Amino acid sequence: MVANGSLYTNVMEKLKFEPSLDESNITVAIKGDGIVTLGGKVRSYIEKCLAEKVVEKIESVKGIANELEVDFIASYKRNDADIVKTALDTLKWTYLVPHENIKIAVEKGRLTLTGEVEYNYQKERARSAVQGLYGVTSVINNIEVKPIITPVEVKAKIIKEFERNARIDANNIQVEVDGNQVTLKGKVKNFDENKEARTAAWSIPGVGSVINELKISC
């Protein structure tokens, strides 16, 4: 177990040495065993997401509460109409995103995606394409993944994917499927294995949601 003081130092150093981040206005609080809360301000939504990804890589981190606020400099601000147009154009030029099935709404910089796709990677690629645009303060991804295979097939494919992944101990994870909803139960070694398991489950066609009930063993 890593002491809270050591974990705080590790998080701050990780943020400091990420070249795409300005950590000067980011605050860090350690709550409980391995729970990190990020506070303060960043210059863009993409920085907010990046800060979370950087901290996720620390082995002793078991959970993250991302409370960072996006505080644009004047040159980054855009009105909602400009953001919608730019986001639509961006999706049209993003490879493997079925842009014709996706709709965009923006209110005060808060961008919402809706529509239907066949694969979760298409849903996530759409989010990634628009989250770095000037003027975007948050992205709500309400795109739905339509089930195209049976729950039994989904479960079998997820288990097979776990078995192929050297970073996942498939014997310690149980998979339950209800419609297009997947629930993961059992134990994993660390936050990284937890993330790998979730990513593997999401990679299967027809998976619409993943409920993560995995416990990190100490």
Buried (B, 14 or more C-beta within 10 A) or exposed (E): EBEBEEBBEBBBEBBEEBEEBBBEEBEBBBEEBBBBBBBBBBBBBBBBBBBBEBBBEBEBBBBBEEEBEBEBEEEBEBEBEBBBEBBBEBBEEBEEBBBEBBEBBBEEBBBBBBBEBBBBBBBBBBBBBBBBBBBBBBBEBEBBBEBEBEBEBBBBBBBEBBEEBEBBBBEBBEBEBEEBBBBBBBBBBBBBBBBBBBBBBBBBBBBBBBBBEBEBEE
